[in-house]
Amino acid sequence: MEKEPKISMRNISKRFGSASPALDHVSVDIYSGEIHSFAGVNGAGKSTLMKILQGVYQPTEGTILIDGKETVIRDPREANSKGIAMVYQELNLFVERSVAENVLMDEFPSKHGFLQWKKGYAECRRFLEGLGICLDVRAKVKTLSLAQKQLVEIAKCVKRSPQVLVFDEPSSSLSQEEEKILYRILRELRRKDMAILFITHKMDEILDMADRITVLRDGRLISSGPASEYDMDRITGQMLGKSISFEKNEQVKQFSEEDVVLEAKNIMLPKILDGISFRLHRGEVLAITGLVGSGKSELARMLYGIYGNRYQGEIYVNGKRISPSAPGKAIKCGLAYLPINRKEEGILHNFSVKKNISAAILNELGFILDRKKETAVAGHCRDVYGIKTGSLDDMIGSLSGGNQQKVILARWLAKEQSILILDEPTRGIDVGAKQEIYSNLKKMAGEGMSFLMISSEIEEILSAADRIIVIRNGRIITEGYPKDFDHDTLLQYIMAGTTTQSA
């Protein structure tokens, strides 16, 4: 007897205003006891389809059936009552509350109207340990790293034992060890007959984890079927309408002393960085990689002034010593920064695409805002970066994650900053958008811009970087050119910190 789907989504369409449909008559079946991966570039309609299932959006057309019965899901609360939960890529946590309060929420034990703190902490600790997650349950969420916050978000949703659990880029900020925890959780939930919907841009995750794969492009269903019928070429080809690959950069750029635009000497940050020294040259893409917690992201934030005067050491821009004790000072010295968490630190949520691009050049636009110049600059940046938006006046939140990332890059293009620090610039965006971003980096590097790229994406580092530095436990353990490494060798340095080699 053929297995009946837990959920059937039939001819789902969604329009936002007069724009092209975000979804165009998409039909898909979802089964209990399966991991179902949804693949597609940013803007393909994956997140929109999942938000309809979660009740965040209402479909313009189409129906949803749960256990064969037609159902209307009006909001996330109703979705939860029907056993459907979602772990969003952009986290939804109460950052001023503890880990335990976020995980247990309305299930936090109480007696006679008073919360039983010890009992709640103990219950949360046991639950997290059962998932293999090691966190201080009393710690406020705001004190956690982005990866730790992601684990709290996952635990919060799993705690409610839903029948259908949607993951939107759950591993985008996790280390390899934390990814293993996530994969173990997913497989255990599948064994418990839960339906797992899995949105990811990591091809290896799709091929390793999925039982069933659905590919969307431009809001339309391209294919859906057992994972055994797919390989990487088929998935990327259907996502993009063509196959793509990242080619290793075998060239070695030659630079002189006069080309040094940024130099760090013996940078120390208490308990984080331990004597970091490097040079960045004009027109160079320098990649810094390492495990989560290695100090690579903290180095980026320190250079941008986020840690104030807590660091020791010397920093030079174009031969002049600077003290970036605040982001404003770093910007004046020619530095720009693209943060790892675009939701909390990058985009301006309640503003348009145009306003997000022009935010860095308000002084240049005059006391009385030169709106024609603002539109012209934003339009130029949109065209250079290939930002897909119906209008410059569209709200930034209506764009896909990849296009939001391009907007933040465009902000600094408008500012004409000469040194751009990028912290995981392709986190949570699809393979096509990644290739576009790296192509733009190479083009701008050819025009004289310099990039300090913090990344954990090994294939992209080998493709996009001119030079590579590996950090482990706050120290540089090796550096070289892409030609000096292959995937496994670079991974070995990142994971195990093998013998130092020099460029």
Beta strands, then each sheet from edge to edge (+ up, - down):
strand 1: 7-14
strand 2: 23-30
strand 3: 35-39
strand 4: 61-66
strand 5: 69-71
strand 6: 84-87
strand 7: 110-111
strand 8: 114-115
strand 9: 164-168
strand 10: 195-199
strand 11: 212-217
strand 12: 220-226
strand 13: 260-269
strand 14: 273-281
strand 15: 285-289
strand 16: 312-317
strand 17: 320-322
strand 18: 335-338
strand 19: 419-423
strand 20: 450-454
strand 21: 467-472
strand 22: 475-480
sheet 1: 2+ 1- 4+ 5-
sheet 2: 6+ 9+ 10+ 3+ 11+ 12-
sheet 3: 7+ 8-
sheet 4: 14+ 13- 16+ 17-
sheet 5: 18+ 19+ 20+ 15+ 21+ 22-
end
